[in-house]
Amino acid sequence: MTTTRTNGSLYTNIRNNIATIEFGHPASNSFPGELLDRLTSELKKLGENDAVHVIILKSEGDRAFCAGASFDELVAIENLEDGKTFFSGFANVINAMRSCGKLIIGRVQGKAVGGGVGLISACDYAFATEAASIKLSELTIGIGPFVIAPAVQNRIGKAGFSELSLAPSEWKNAYWAKEKGLFAKVFENQKELDTEVEFFAKKLASYNPDALAGMKKILWEDTENWDKLLAERAELSGTLVLSEFTKKALAKFKK
């Protein structure tokens, strides 16, 4: 069942010390600002919940995993303040994923673009199907994947990020993403994916929660400056989106 709500949907289910967050949006599971804010709040809340040892992040349906930020909101940006607010959405989510204190498993059933790739990169471990191709298309509209870059580089290195971001029209398949370290395992279908995600999450949740929290800290060492860094990147993106180049490019896409 996929949501038809224009602001999208977000549901959390907690069972056996595993919190499963499922997000959805009729436009290929993209994120309007309100949904990004809700996800940020939910991650902070789960980070403080002692009954939660592990988090699974997944999206609705059997097609796209996440098409990034809302295109409608992107084209509606008219000033720097709006632009900074828009790009701060994913900055806040990535920082919430980084600092929530609980290990996050990504369950990726389909394609991911832009912020969707950032979301996967901010997971601590991710499983995918063969359909999970990825793309960073930002340069095609005159901006860049600046906000998500630290998370993507942290996961696949600068060389992988360069290969992905400088070929913005090119899809990289799930096996390319696995080779670079974005995905731990790739499966033929969603049934196999879900079996493995469930098995792995149960196993992880059975370990000492203090040890898991310690591992989370180690995985995100040297990222303490990201609150400031990602805010600066959001401002840079907000400036670029107002440029003549980007306005023209967005107008073409809108048509």
N, C-alpha and C positions, 0 to 999 in steps of 0.2 A: 504494500500500500504506500503510495507516495502522496506527499502533502500538496494541497492546492492553495495554501495560504500565501498571500503575497509577501508577507514578512518571514516566511519560512517556519520551520518547526524545530524544536529541540526537546528531546526526551532523555531522561536518565533513569536507568534501572540498576538497583544495587542488590546483588545476590552473592552469597558466599565470599564476601570481601572483595568482589569485583564490581566496579561501577562501569556500566556500558552507556556511553553518551552517543545518541544517534541524532544527527542533524539532517534536515532536508529542505529543499526549495524547488519549486516547479521549473526554474531556469537552471537545469543541470546541476542542482545542489550548490548554487552560488550563494554568496553571503551578502545580504544587505547589512548595513551598519548595525541595526537593532539586533540581528541574529549574532553578529560578532560580539556585541556587548553581552548578550545572554550567555554565550559560550565562555567568555572571559570570567563572568561571575560564577558560572557553574564550576569551572576548573578551580577557582579560588576556594569555593565552598567545599569541594571534594578533597582538596589539599588539607583541609582542617578536620576532616571526618575520619576518626580513628577506626571506624568500621570498614573503611576502604583501604585496601592494600595495593590494588592495581586498577588502572583505568583502560578501557577499550574505547577507541574513538572510531566511529563508523558513520557512513552516510546511507540515506534511504535508497531503495530501488536496486535495480540490477544493471544500471548503465553508468553514467559518469560518477566518479567519486566526488569531485569538486571542481567547479569552473572558476574558482577564485572569487574576487569581490564583485558586487553588483554592477553590471554595465550601465543600467539605468541611472544609478547614483553617480557613477563616474562621469557620464556625459552632462549631468546636472550641476557639476561643480562650477561656481561662478567667481569665487574669491579664494585667497590663500587660506583663510580660516577654515572654510568648507573643505578645501583640499587636504589640509593637515588633519582634520577630523576624520575624513574618509580613509586616508592611508594609515591613520593611527589604529584603525580597527584590527587589522592583522598584526600590527606591532604589539598591541595589547594582548591578543590571543597567544602569540608566540612567547611573550614574556610570562604569561600565566602558565603555559605548558612547561616552560623552563623552570619556573620557581614553585610549582604547586607541591613539590615534595613526593609525589607519587609517580611511579613508572607508568608510561603511557604506551599502549600497543595500538598501532594503526592497522585498520582492516580496510584494504584498498581494493575495491571490486571493479574499478573502471578508470577512465581517463582523469587526469588532473592537470589543470592549467594554472599558471601564476601563483596566486595565494594558496591554491590547493596543494601545489608542490611544497610551498612553505610549511603548510600544515603537516604534511607527511614528514618533512625534514625535522620538525620540532617534536615528533614522536621519538620515543627511546628505542623502539623496535617496530618494524612494520612488515606485514605480510601482504601479498598482492596476488591477483590473478594475471594471466597472460594479457588480459584486456587493459591492464593499467599502464598505458602509455602516458608520457609526461611531456610538457612543453612550457617554456617561459617565453611568452609572446610579447612582452612589454615593449621591446624596442620598436616593434612594428607600428606602435601608436605614439612614438616619441618620448616615452618614459622608460624606466628601467626597473628591474626587480630589486630595487634598493632596500626596501624594508625587509624582505624575506632573505636577502643575500647572506647575512650572517648565519642564519639557520641552515640554509642550503649548503654553504661552504663548510660549516661545521660537520655536516653529514657526508658530503661527497667530495670535499676538497676544492681548492681553487681551480684546478684543472678541469674537473667535472663541471663545476659551475660555469666556467668560461665556455666550455663546449656546448652547454645547454643554453645559456643566455645569449650568446653571440650568434646563434642560429635560431632566431625566434620563430621562424615559420616551420621548423622541423620537429616532428614528433620523435621522441626517443622511446623505444619499446621497453617493456617491463624487465627484460633480461639485461638491457643496457643499464637500467636503473639498479638492478641487483648487483651487477658487476662493479658499479661505482659505490655501492654500500647503502643505497637508499632503502632497498628492500632486503630483508634477511632471507626470505624464501618466496618463490613464485609458483603458483598452482594453476592447473589447467582450467579449473572451474570454481564457482563460488561454494559448492558443496565441500570440496576439499579444503578451500580457504577457511570456511567457518569451523570445520572440524579441528583444524590445526590451531586456529586462534583460540578456540574454547579450551583445548588441551593445554596450550602454552600458558594461557592466563590462569588456569586452575593451578598449574604447577608453580608458577611464579607467586601466586597469592598464598601458597602453602609455606613459603619461606619466611624467615624472621623479618617482620615489617621494619625493624630498625636497620637491618642489613640492607633491605631494599631502599630505604631512605638514604642510607650511606652511599649506595651505588648511584642513586639519582644525582647526588652532589658531585660525585666523581665525574659522571658523564657530562656535567655542565660546568666543570671547573673553568675559571678564567672568562666567564660570561657575565660577571657582575656589572659590567658597564653597559649592558644591553638596554636597560631602561632608557638611558640617555641616548645611546647610539641609535636605537630604533626610532626614537622621537625625532632625532635630527634627520634621519632618512625619510620619515614621513613628511617633514617640512620640505625637504628637497623634492620629493615626488609631487607634493602639493604645488610647488612653484612651477615645475615642468608641465604639469597638466594644464596650466593656464597659457602655455606658449602657443604661438600661432600654428606651429607645426602640428602639435597634438590636437588642437581644436579642429584643424582641417582633416587630420587622420580619423578622429572620432566621428566627424560628420559623414565621412565616407562609409565607415563601419555601420553607422546608424541607418544609412540608406539600404 
